[in-house]
Amino acid sequence: MSSRLNPYISYDGNAREAMEYYQNVFGGTLTLNTFGEFGADSGPAADKIMHGMLETDNGFTLMGADNPPGTEHQPGQNIAVSLSGDDAEDLRGYWDKLSDGGTVLVPFEKQMWGDEFGMCVDRFGISWMVNIGQSQS
């Protein structure tokens, strides 16, 4: 897979409804994973969306998720640009440049879902998410 750049939207508990709505608008394949599927198997967040991705036949990709428990929803500041793929060298280079002079929100490291991931706000105030997918052997 080559690298892709797409919007990533945070929701205040209604990510499933929103992502299903966008699937109705744009068509395509919708994949939804809950917090429960990644270890938060009890509590009110277990059924909330940890990661959703809509891929359309026209080449659009839209990602979204519910805010994690304890995270404030801030309308107007609930969208980030996502860079993802499996070209580790390119993606690490983008991360290094985007985070330089900015603020690292999530250090770039291996995450519970197995990928390397980091979040930062660049020096212009734009939120970025960088994810390197781990190839399946």
HELIX and SHEET records of a PDB file:
HELIX    1   1 ALA A   15  PHE A   26  1                                  12    
HELIX    2   2 GLY A   36  PHE A   38  5                                   3    
HELIX    3   3 ALA A   88  SER A   99  1                                  12    
SHEET    1   A 8 THR A  29  THR A  34  0                                        
SHEET    2   A 8 ILE A  49  GLU A  55 -1                                        
SHEET    3   A 8 THR A  61  ASP A  66 -1                                        
SHEET    4   A 8 ARG A   4  TYR A  11  1                                        
SHEET    5   A 8 ILE A  79  GLY A  85 -1                                        
SHEET    6   A 8 SER A 127  ILE A 132  1                                        
SHEET    7   A 8 GLU A 116  VAL A 121 -1                                        
SHEET    8   A 8 THR A 103  LYS A 110 -1                                        
END                                                                             
